């Protein structure tokens, strides 16, 4: 089983706090560490935001893909 330095359950946050919380959590990771994102919809738009704002700094791996819960491992390179 995989271990994560942090887990963010996005539905627990108000809409305007979700992405800043996720990015702040990612930024606090050390190289080689991973966080788990849990969401109630496919976070694909967030993936594109990571590609623009954290280019070549992360890996993205779907662990679960709906229909009710999506889980993603986001690792810092």
C-alpha positions in Angstrom: 0.0 0.0 0.0 1.2 3.4 -0.9 1.9 6.1 1.8 1.2 9.7 1.3 2.7 12.7 3.1 -0.6 14.5 3.0 -4.2 13.9 1.9 -6.6 16.6 0.6 -10.3 15.9 0.5 -11.4 18.6 -1.8 -15.1 18.4 -1.1 -14.3 19.4 2.5 -13.3 22.9 1.4 -15.3 25.9 0.0 -14.9 26.3 -3.7 -12.5 29.2 -3.6 -10.2 27.4 -1.2 -9.9 24.1 -3.0 -7.1 24.8 -5.6 -5.1 27.1 -3.3 -5.2 24.4 -0.6 -4.1 21.7 -3.1 -1.3 23.8 -4.5 -0.1 24.8 -1.0 -0.1 21.2 0.1 1.9 20.2 -3.0 4.4 23.0 -2.5 5.0 21.8 1.0 6.1 18.4 -0.2 9.8 17.5 -0.5 11.1 15.9 -3.7 10.0 12.3 -3.9 7.0 12.8 -1.6 3.4 12.3 -2.7 0.0 13.7 -1.7 -3.4 12.1 -2.3 -6.2 14.1 -3.7 -9.7 12.9 -3.1 -12.5 14.5 -5.1 -16.2 14.1 -6.0 -15.5 14.6 -9.7 -12.7 14.1 -12.2 -10.0 16.7 -11.3 -8.8 16.9 -14.9 -9.0 20.7 -15.0 -6.6 20.7 -12.0 -4.2 18.5 -13.9 -4.1 21.1 -16.6 -3.5 23.8 -14.1 -0.6 21.8 -12.6 0.8 21.5 -16.1 0.8 25.2 -16.5 1.9 26.3 -13.0 4.1 23.4 -11.9 5.6 22.3 -15.3 7.9 19.3 -14.9 7.6 19.3 -11.1 5.0 16.6 -10.6 3.6 13.2 -11.6 -0.1 12.5 -11.7 -1.6 9.0 -11.2 -5.2 8.1 -11.0 -5.8 5.6 -8.2 -9.6 5.6 -8.5 -11.8 7.0 -11.3 -15.4 7.5 -10.2 -18.2 7.4 -10.6 -18.6 9.0 -7.1 -15.0 9.3 -5.9 -11.8 10.1 -7.7 -8.4 9.6 -6.0 -5.2 10.9 -7.5 -1.6 10.5 -6.3 0.4 13.7 -7.0 4.1 13.2 -6.5 6.7 15.9 -6.4 9.7 15.3 -8.7 
